[in-house]
Amino acid sequence: MKEAAVSEDEVRILASELDPHFKYEVAEEPGGENIKVCFSCGVCTAGCPVSEIDPGYNPRKIVRMVLLGMREQVLASDFIWLCTLCYTCYARCPQNVRFTDVMGALRNMAVREGHVHPSFLKAVDGIAEFTQRLRHDMLVKALAKRKKKTEFRISDYKKVVNESLAGRA
């Protein structure tokens, strides 16, 4: 029997290399609980700012790879580290897959299984710390506009956050 030609853009998937338990393991991880309800609508990818910058980044494809059982390809991939946790996909998903949480579950699995170099983890931690500081600074500026002061109590933060979540800010 003659083998079909595979172009450079196509990936050959061999059933013998798939892990049928992978999706269940991801679903057992904190954050991965809803992975199996994805029906591949593509809303996650359509709204993703990373996919606009890197056309190779495709949240829908990552979920499909998990569901197919492509354990090694997913956990060894750089793509699971590119998610910026902006929560756009999280908010738009009609199935409540919570893709950002799934990325956290996949990252944890990748670390545990030795797919990540420690220096990379240090860089990711630095980015996360910077992002948290940026969010904090944005909140302080929002509070400053409201109260015209620079020191705040925890209750001030909670009030602004709750009002923002309720759509009143």
Secondary structure as a PSIPRED ss2 file (coil, helix, strand):
# PSIPRED VFORMAT (PSIPRED V4.0)

   1 M C   1.000  0.000  0.000
   2 K C   1.000  0.000  0.000
   3 E C   1.000  0.000  0.000
   4 A C   1.000  0.000  0.000
   5 A C   1.000  0.000  0.000
   6 V C   1.000  0.000  0.000
   7 S C   1.000  0.000  0.000
   8 E C   1.000  0.000  0.000
   9 D C   1.000  0.000  0.000
  10 E C   1.000  0.000  0.000
  11 V C   1.000  0.000  0.000
  12 R C   1.000  0.000  0.000
  13 I C   1.000  0.000  0.000
  14 L C   1.000  0.000  0.000
  15 A H   0.000  1.000  0.000
  16 S H   0.000  1.000  0.000
  17 E H   0.000  1.000  0.000
  18 L C   1.000  0.000  0.000
  19 D C   1.000  0.000  0.000
  20 P C   1.000  0.000  0.000
  21 H C   1.000  0.000  0.000
  22 F H   0.000  1.000  0.000
  23 K H   0.000  1.000  0.000
  24 Y H   0.000  1.000  0.000
  25 E H   0.000  1.000  0.000
  26 V H   0.000  1.000  0.000
  27 A H   0.000  1.000  0.000
  28 E H   0.000  1.000  0.000
  29 E C   1.000  0.000  0.000
  30 P C   1.000  0.000  0.000
  31 G C   1.000  0.000  0.000
  32 G C   1.000  0.000  0.000
  33 E C   1.000  0.000  0.000
  34 N C   1.000  0.000  0.000
  35 I H   0.000  1.000  0.000
  36 K H   0.000  1.000  0.000
  37 V H   0.000  1.000  0.000
  38 C C   1.000  0.000  0.000
  39 F C   1.000  0.000  0.000
  40 S C   1.000  0.000  0.000
  41 C C   1.000  0.000  0.000
  42 G C   1.000  0.000  0.000
  43 V H   0.000  1.000  0.000
  44 C H   0.000  1.000  0.000
  45 T H   0.000  1.000  0.000
  46 A H   0.000  1.000  0.000
  47 G C   1.000  0.000  0.000
  48 C C   1.000  0.000  0.000
  49 P H   0.000  1.000  0.000
  50 V H   0.000  1.000  0.000
  51 S H   0.000  1.000  0.000
  52 E H   0.000  1.000  0.000
  53 I H   0.000  1.000  0.000
  54 D C   1.000  0.000  0.000
  55 P C   1.000  0.000  0.000
  56 G C   1.000  0.000  0.000
  57 Y C   1.000  0.000  0.000
  58 N C   1.000  0.000  0.000
  59 P H   0.000  1.000  0.000
  60 R H   0.000  1.000  0.000
  61 K H   0.000  1.000  0.000
  62 I H   0.000  1.000  0.000
  63 V H   0.000  1.000  0.000
  64 R H   0.000  1.000  0.000
  65 M H   0.000  1.000  0.000
  66 V H   0.000  1.000  0.000
  67 L H   0.000  1.000  0.000
  68 L H   0.000  1.000  0.000
  69 G C   1.000  0.000  0.000
  70 M C   1.000  0.000  0.000
  71 R H   0.000  1.000  0.000
  72 E H   0.000  1.000  0.000
  73 Q H   0.000  1.000  0.000
  74 V H   0.000  1.000  0.000
  75 L H   0.000  1.000  0.000
  76 A C   1.000  0.000  0.000
  77 S C   1.000  0.000  0.000
  78 D H   0.000  1.000  0.000
  79 F H   0.000  1.000  0.000
  80 I H   0.000  1.000  0.000
  81 W H   0.000  1.000  0.000
  82 L C   1.000  0.000  0.000
  83 C C   1.000  0.000  0.000
  84 T C   1.000  0.000  0.000
  85 L C   1.000  0.000  0.000
  86 C C   1.000  0.000  0.000
  87 Y C   1.000  0.000  0.000
  88 T H   0.000  1.000  0.000
  89 C H   0.000  1.000  0.000
  90 Y H   0.000  1.000  0.000
  91 A H   0.000  1.000  0.000
  92 R H   0.000  1.000  0.000
  93 C C   1.000  0.000  0.000
  94 P C   1.000  0.000  0.000
  95 Q C   1.000  0.000  0.000
  96 N C   1.000  0.000  0.000
  97 V C   1.000  0.000  0.000
  98 R C   1.000  0.000  0.000
  99 F H   0.000  1.000  0.000
 100 T H   0.000  1.000  0.000
 101 D H   0.000  1.000  0.000
 102 V H   0.000  1.000  0.000
 103 M H   0.000  1.000  0.000
 104 G H   0.000  1.000  0.000
 105 A H   0.000  1.000  0.000
 106 L H   0.000  1.000  0.000
 107 R H   0.000  1.000  0.000
 108 N H   0.000  1.000  0.000
 109 M H   0.000  1.000  0.000
 110 A H   0.000  1.000  0.000
 111 V H   0.000  1.000  0.000
 112 R H   0.000  1.000  0.000
 113 E C   1.000  0.000  0.000
 114 G C   1.000  0.000  0.000
 115 H C   1.000  0.000  0.000
 116 V C   1.000  0.000  0.000
 117 H C   1.000  0.000  0.000
 118 P H   0.000  1.000  0.000
 119 S H   0.000  1.000  0.000
 120 F H   0.000  1.000  0.000
 121 L H   0.000  1.000  0.000
 122 K H   0.000  1.000  0.000
 123 A H   0.000  1.000  0.000
 124 V H   0.000  1.000  0.000
 125 D H   0.000  1.000  0.000
 126 G H   0.000  1.000  0.000
 127 I H   0.000  1.000  0.000
 128 A H   0.000  1.000  0.000
 129 E H   0.000  1.000  0.000
 130 F H   0.000  1.000  0.000
 131 T H   0.000  1.000  0.000
 132 Q H   0.000  1.000  0.000
 133 R H   0.000  1.000  0.000
 134 L H   0.000  1.000  0.000
 135 R H   0.000  1.000  0.000
 136 H H   0.000  1.000  0.000
 137 D H   0.000  1.000  0.000
 138 M H   0.000  1.000  0.000
 139 L H   0.000  1.000  0.000
 140 V H   0.000  1.000  0.000
 141 K H   0.000  1.000  0.000
 142 A H   0.000  1.000  0.000
 143 L H   0.000  1.000  0.000
 144 A H   0.000  1.000  0.000
 145 K H   0.000  1.000  0.000
 146 R H   0.000  1.000  0.000
 147 K H   0.000  1.000  0.000
 148 K C   1.000  0.000  0.000
 149 K C   1.000  0.000  0.000
 150 T C   1.000  0.000  0.000
 151 E C   1.000  0.000  0.000
 152 F C   1.000  0.000  0.000
 153 R C   1.000  0.000  0.000
 154 I H   0.000  1.000  0.000
 155 S H   0.000  1.000  0.000
 156 D H   0.000  1.000  0.000
 157 Y H   0.000  1.000  0.000
 158 K H   0.000  1.000  0.000
 159 K H   0.000  1.000  0.000
 160 V H   0.000  1.000  0.000
 161 V H   0.000  1.000  0.000
 162 N H   0.000  1.000  0.000
 163 E H   0.000  1.000  0.000
 164 S H   0.000  1.000  0.000
 165 L H   0.000  1.000  0.000
 166 A C   1.000  0.000  0.000
 167 G C   1.000  0.000  0.000
 168 R C   1.000  0.000  0.000
 169 A C   1.000  0.000  0.000
